[in-house]
Structure formats: C-alpha cells, structure tokens
Amino acid sequence: MSTHLPSIENDEEPSAHPLLFVIAAAVLWSTGGLFIKWTSISGLELSFGRSLLAAVTVAIFTRHEGFRLNKVTALAAVLYAALLLLFVLATKETTAANAIFLQYTAPVYLLILEPLFYKEKFRRRDLITVTACVIGMSLFFVGKLRPQDVTGNLLALASGLCFACYFLLLRHKTARDVNRASSVIYGNLLLVLVAAPAGLKVLPHLSLHDALSVAYLGVVQIGVAYTLFTVAMARGARSLDAGIVGYVEPVLNPVWVFLVIGERPSQWALIGGGIIVLAVVCHMLMEAKRGRPSADFADYADGKPAK
C-alpha cells in the first residue's frame, strides 16, 4: 500500500501480526451503522462534524505523507466524498444491514467495469460471481418495503458504485500520482464544505449524545480505523488476506445495530447479504488458488479508503 507509517513501524521490535490490525480496523468500521443510526440529526448534519474530525485525525496520523493535491488525487477525493455521504444517507434511510451489504457490492461493479476500461478479459467465473451478487442484490428489494427503504437501498448501491470507481482510478496508469491519505483528507474536507450549511445550523443545538457520537465516528470509526488498516498493509499484510478479513465489517455492522437499537434486517436482506459476501470471498479464494492475486478483490482491500 502506498500509505506507510514508518514512525509506527519498527522491524527490530516484536510486533503483532498485521492481520490483527486489519481485524481491529474492520471492527471499528463495522460500528459506523450503529452510531449513524444512534444520532437524531440528519445525514448532512452528521457528515459535517464527522468528516471535519476525520480529516483532522487522518492528517495528524499521515502528515509525513504530505498533502499534495493534483488532478488525479482531486478526482479520488471527490469519489471518496460521494461514497461517504451516500453511505451515511443510505444508513439513515434504510436498515444498517441493507446499507453496508449493498455498499459491499463494489467489487461486482469492478468485474463489469475493468474489462471496459482496461481491456481485460471477462471470464466465465466472473460472470458467475456477478450473477450471484445480482441475485443477492435483488433480494434487498423483495418483501414489504417502505418508500425510504427503496431510496436507502438505491443510495447504498450508488455508494458502492463510487467505491468501485475510486478503485478503478487507483488502477489507472496515473495511480502513482494518487496520494491516498490526501484523497481521504481532501475528500472529507470537501464533504465538510457541502454539509456546512446544515452542520453549522444544528451545531449550537447539538445534544451531548449526538456530539459524542459524531466525535466517535470522525476520530475513531474513520481516523483510527484508517490508521490501523494502513499500519497492517505497511507491515506486510497480504491484500488477499486483508480483503477477506475486511468482510468482518458487513457481517458485524447489522449485529451491533440489532444488539443496541433492536433494528432487525429482513430475512431477504440477510439472505441477499450472505450471497454477496459468499460470492465475493469465493471469487477471491479461486483467484488465489490459480496463482493470480485478484486485482478485482484482493487489491481492492489495498486501495480501500476509510469510510
């Protein structure tokens, strides 16, 4: 991964296995749905404070990487800001399970878009994976749905598409010009500007509970989690392993919401989410068995932005 933390890494001292850092990051990421649901403020109001604190936190931890900004990094920042906002809005509208599982369809878009952008061959097993995930995605729209559930589901799918486009940008020949830490920092700052009218209006009336929730989301759920994931990749965690372990996030996300708030995802959503996770993980393992690290999925973890 291009974002390293040499001040944290020390090869001469015993250190924890890098995948432990991935697990810790995934667990922190998985709490996003709970704290987004737990606040009484709107998605835009929440995004203002969350992104402001996240930008500051990531900047502190990655300041040695610099803050350079060019056209490619700027585009990556826009995509990051979009996926972040869409995910928050989706979680506010629909269940946390729907939002996180549908965002994790991003690798499916990659299987479709990479052959178009990079002239890569679309293989039969890719078609099987895409078909399985589309079936899983369709189950989120089965059963009794409130209008806001449909809206939230579509926002989550759009967030996943932005996530996939972010990764496609990292694979471009100009990807060496992308400072991933900067894209996260500037993406959060861009979102702060977008959400400022709503955020500044509610700021004087923010309750202690909402303020602490927003602070946790910005500092810990994004800032600290991003740093832990970065340390894991810098210490040699394989992208394939990190990608598989990273699926702890969509599995745990609805669990926290159910245990604390009591929100129950529909049976169809759970089945659909299970199909998506199983299809993606199986594809990753098949690619590894064939001796080719999956550029579609394994490296997807290596380019993963905080969200």
ZAMISE-149941 format. One line per field, with one value per residue (C-alpha): residue number from 0; residue in one letter; x, y, z. Coordinates in Angstrom, 3 decimals, padded with zeros to 6 digits. Layout:
<tiros>
n <- NUM ...
res <- A ...
u <- X ...
v <- Y ...
w <- Z ...
</tiros>
This chain:
<tiros>
n <- 0 1 2 3 4 5 6 7 8 9 10 11 12 13 14 15 16 17 18 19 20 21 22 23 24 25 26 27 28 29 30 31 32 33 34 35 36 37 38 39 40 41 42 43 44 45 46 47 48 49 50 51 52 53 54 55 56 57 58 59 60 61 62 63 64 65 66 67 68 69 70 71 72 73 74 75 76 77 78 79 80 81 82 83 84 85 86 87 88 89 90 91 92 93 94 95 96 97 98 99 100 101 102 103 104 105 106 107 108 109 110 111 112 113 114 115 116 117 118 119 120 121 122 123 124 125 126 127 128 129 130 131 132 133 134 135 136 137 138 139 140 141 142 143 144 145 146 147 148 149 150 151 152 153 154 155 156 157 158 159 160 161 162 163 164 165 166 167 168 169 170 171 172 173 174 175 176 177 178 179 180 181 182 183 184 185 186 187 188 189 190 191 192 193 194 195 196 197 198 199 200 201 202 203 204 205 206 207 208 209 210 211 212 213 214 215 216 217 218 219 220 221 222 223 224 225 226 227 228 229 230 231 232 233 234 235 236 237 238 239 240 241 242 243 244 245 246 247 248 249 250 251 252 253 254 255 256 257 258 259 260 261 262 263 264 265 266 267 268 269 270 271 272 273 274 275 276 277 278 279 280 281 282 283 284 285 286 287 288 289 290 291 292 293 294 295 296 297 298 299 300 301 302 303 304 305 306
res <- M S T H L P S I E N D E E P S A H P L L F V I A A A V L W S T G G L F I K W T S I S G L E L S F G R S L L A A V T V A I F T R H E G F R L N K V T A L A A V L Y A A L L L L F V L A T K E T T A A N A I F L Q Y T A P V Y L L I L E P L F Y K E K F R R R D L I T V T A C V I G M S L F F V G K L R P Q D V T G N L L A L A S G L C F A C Y F L L L R H K T A R D V N R A S S V I Y G N L L L V L V A A P A G L K V L P H L S L H D A L S V A Y L G V V Q I G V A Y T L F T V A M A R G A R S L D A G I V G Y V E P V L N P V W V F L V I G E R P S Q W A L I G G G I I V L A V V C H M L M E A K R G R P S A D F A D Y A D G K P A K
u <- 000.000 001.275 000.392 003.003 003.588 007.306 007.149 004.902 006.582 009.761 011.198 013.608 010.893 008.391 005.097 001.586 000.533 -000.550 -003.942 -004.767 -004.653 -006.974 -009.416 -009.306 -009.932 -012.818 -014.439 -014.221 -015.581 -018.454 -019.667 -020.468 -024.029 -024.796 -023.568 -025.117 -028.451 -027.961 -027.865 -031.007 -029.501 -029.751 -027.201 -025.839 -025.622 -023.807 -021.464 -020.301 -018.895 -017.810 -015.815 -014.262 -012.916 -011.931 -009.908 -008.023 -007.385 -006.130 -003.984 -002.296 -001.559 -000.386 001.195 004.564 002.932 002.400 -000.726 -000.040 -003.035 -003.189 -005.960 -005.947 -005.933 -008.673 -010.877 -010.221 -011.204 -014.497 -015.313 -014.428 -016.608 -019.502 -019.269 -019.035 -022.065 -024.155 -023.430 -024.471 -027.674 -028.416 -027.951 -030.333 -032.987 -032.868 -031.588 -027.900 -027.693 -029.064 -026.714 -023.500 -024.203 -025.222 -022.160 -020.051 -021.260 -018.428 -016.232 -019.094 -019.022 -015.277 -015.762 -018.020 -016.105 -012.493 -012.856 -014.375 -011.718 -008.620 -009.442 -009.252 -010.950 -014.319 -014.133 -016.849 -016.209 -016.561 -019.999 -020.955 -019.857 -021.701 -024.860 -024.805 -024.311 -027.068 -029.412 -028.284 -028.796 -032.308 -033.371 -032.987 -035.962 -038.211 -040.962 -042.723 -040.587 -041.190 -040.520 -037.456 -036.102 -036.119 -034.440 -031.849 -031.103 -030.521 -028.258 -026.250 -025.863 -024.677 -022.158 -020.825 -020.512 -018.494 -016.336 -015.663 -014.844 -012.405 -010.599 -010.616 -008.882 -006.188 -005.542 -005.064 -001.587 -001.603 -002.389 001.192 000.183 -002.610 -001.788 -004.395 -004.091 -004.580 -007.615 -009.171 -008.278 -009.433 -012.485 -013.574 -012.893 -014.947 -017.809 -017.434 -017.975 -021.001 -022.579 -021.566 -024.940 -026.742 -023.964 -023.374 -027.092 -027.500 -024.154 -025.374 -028.264 -026.317 -027.049 -024.213 -025.187 -025.134 -021.874 -020.123 -021.484 -020.240 -016.855 -016.548 -017.459 -014.902 -011.965 -012.275 -014.512 -012.739 -009.455 -008.159 -009.555 -007.909 -004.592 -004.831 -005.535 -002.644 -000.271 -001.398 -000.602 002.707 003.707 003.158 -000.430 -001.369 -004.064 -005.978 -005.983 -006.889 -009.711 -011.223 -010.796 -012.260 -015.603 -015.914 -017.333 -020.575 -021.144 -020.802 -022.409 -026.038 -025.210 -024.236 -027.364 -029.583 -027.989 -028.133 -031.079 -033.040 -033.255 -033.975 -032.976 -035.426 -034.859 -034.486 -031.792 -029.831 -030.020 -029.020 -026.130 -024.931 -024.969 -022.954 -020.300 -020.003 -019.733 -017.045 -014.943 -015.154 -014.003 -011.032 -010.037 -010.400 -008.171 -005.545 -005.678 -004.990 -001.838 -003.092 -003.860 -007.233 -006.888 -010.654 -010.966 -007.678 -006.125 -009.496 -008.578 -005.194 -006.834 -009.610 -010.370 -011.718 -015.484
v <- 000.000 003.442 004.898 003.878 004.848 004.425 006.263 003.496 000.548 -000.862 -004.044 -004.532 -004.924 -007.781 -006.699 -008.053 -009.955 -007.405 -009.087 -008.197 -004.567 -005.389 -007.092 -004.112 -001.708 -003.802 -003.982 -000.191 000.321 -002.019 000.294 003.042 001.874 001.841 005.363 006.799 005.287 006.355 010.071 012.165 014.565 014.297 012.699 016.043 017.427 014.329 014.295 017.833 017.078 013.538 014.499 017.537 015.432 012.613 014.962 016.322 012.843 011.309 014.391 014.011 010.310 010.581 014.037 012.588 011.579 015.221 016.948 017.282 017.739 017.126 016.364 012.610 012.961 015.603 013.232 010.466 012.878 013.683 009.977 009.365 012.235 010.918 007.335 008.577 010.865 008.330 005.676 007.951 008.970 005.327 004.222 006.960 005.878 002.079 -000.588 -000.679 -004.193 -003.048 -000.066 -001.951 -005.083 -003.073 -000.852 -004.006 -004.808 -002.537 -005.473 -006.636 -003.338 -003.810 -007.124 -005.341 -002.076 -003.278 -005.102 -001.909 000.480 -001.730 -004.175 -007.157 -010.447 -011.086 -014.703 -017.285 -017.328 -013.544 -013.941 -016.494 -014.117 -011.153 -013.228 -014.485 -010.963 -009.507 -012.172 -011.234 -007.523 -008.129 -009.789 -006.443 -005.192 -008.178 -008.117 -005.215 -002.131 001.381 004.136 005.188 001.620 001.759 005.184 003.990 000.857 002.872 005.300 002.358 000.910 004.317 004.409 001.033 002.295 005.310 002.926 000.863 003.965 005.054 001.750 001.941 005.297 003.726 001.143 003.807 004.426 007.727 005.971 006.589 010.246 009.483 010.216 008.022 009.747 013.103 011.824 010.820 014.146 016.345 014.149 014.700 018.428 018.581 016.889 019.419 022.231 020.511 019.823 023.123 024.916 022.088 021.335 024.901 025.426 022.477 022.855 025.206 022.842 019.582 017.319 015.721 012.279 013.397 015.315 012.279 010.015 012.341 012.638 008.859 008.456 011.009 010.297 006.558 004.950 006.712 008.181 005.445 002.615 004.017 004.260 000.663 -000.608 001.435 000.001 -003.530 -003.055 -001.347 -004.324 -006.782 -007.962 -009.684 -007.887 -011.157 -011.837 -008.243 -008.348 -011.491 -010.352 -006.992 -008.688 -008.723 -005.217 -006.032 -009.077 -007.194 -003.904 -005.081 -007.116 -004.012 -002.185 -005.106 -005.565 -001.879 -000.425 -003.566 -002.931 -006.213 -006.596 -008.542 -012.222 -011.474 -008.880 -011.338 -013.990 -011.468 -010.179 -013.711 -014.480 -011.334 -011.977 -015.663 -014.955 -012.293 -014.281 -017.452 -015.472 -014.142 -017.631 -019.046 -016.325 -017.012 -020.762 -020.094 -018.262 -014.824 -012.345 -010.940 -007.395 -007.213 -008.083 -008.601 -005.357 -003.749 -004.017 -002.411 000.619 000.814 004.301 004.947 005.155
w <- 000.000 -000.830 002.562 005.141 008.734 009.316 012.601 013.939 012.260 013.817 012.349 015.244 017.862 018.158 016.684 016.462 013.373 010.735 010.272 013.869 012.775 009.863 012.239 014.596 011.706 010.366 013.814 014.162 010.649 011.479 014.262 011.763 011.168 014.892 015.616 012.446 013.473 017.085 016.304 015.982 013.445 009.668 007.389 006.192 009.719 010.898 007.902 008.643 012.090 011.284 008.216 009.865 012.745 010.386 008.181 011.183 012.627 009.370 008.706 012.101 011.625 007.993 007.949 006.867 003.559 002.695 001.473 -002.232 -004.466 -008.205 -010.677 -010.030 -006.250 -006.521 -008.525 -005.998 -003.224 -004.983 -005.349 -001.724 -000.525 -002.618 -001.346 002.238 002.009 000.106 002.729 005.611 003.805 002.960 006.569 007.715 005.201 005.254 007.642 008.515 007.047 003.687 003.558 004.329 002.287 -000.777 -000.489 -000.456 -003.969 -005.172 -006.320 -008.549 -010.432 -010.825 -012.618 -015.097 -015.483 -015.570 -018.913 -020.354 -019.039 -019.098 -021.911 -019.587 -020.403 -018.777 -017.635 -017.006 -013.259 -013.278 -014.834 -012.175 -009.408 -010.921 -011.436 -007.857 -006.492 -008.674 -007.296 -003.796 -004.531 -005.878 -002.617 -000.837 -002.859 -002.054 000.557 002.227 001.691 002.922 000.365 002.385 002.201 -001.596 -001.506 001.008 -000.972 -004.139 -002.253 -000.915 -004.406 -005.619 -002.765 -003.871 -007.445 -006.258 -004.236 -007.367 -009.418 -006.708 -007.061 -010.867 -010.561 -008.378 -011.087 -013.757 -015.122 -013.237 -009.927 -008.787 -008.603 -006.123 -002.510 -000.839 002.511 000.802 -001.082 002.239 003.874 000.988 000.405 003.993 003.714 000.518 002.337 005.161 002.649 001.136 004.528 006.158 005.753 007.533 010.026 011.186 011.651 014.018 015.812 018.601 019.358 019.319 022.283 024.246 022.969 019.344 019.821 021.327 018.588 015.850 017.573 017.755 014.080 012.939 015.242 015.885 013.266 010.385 011.670 013.966 011.825 008.692 010.537 011.797 008.285 006.923 009.540 008.630 004.950 005.769 007.934 005.125 005.366 002.108 000.159 -000.246 003.494 004.281 001.759 003.265 006.867 005.893 005.358 009.137 008.643 006.790 008.992 012.294 011.219 011.486 014.605 016.616 015.435 016.415 019.851 020.816 018.892 018.091 014.342 012.588 008.938 006.844 006.201 002.491 003.222 005.353 002.636 -000.027 002.060 002.704 -001.029 -001.817 000.833 -000.069 -003.807 -003.368 -000.889 -003.026 -006.060 -004.105 -002.995 -006.518 -007.921 -005.254 -005.936 -009.611 -008.585 -009.501 -006.740 -007.652 -008.904 -008.667 -004.995 -003.151 -004.262 -003.585 000.103 -000.505 -002.049 000.495 001.750 005.206 005.234
</tiros>
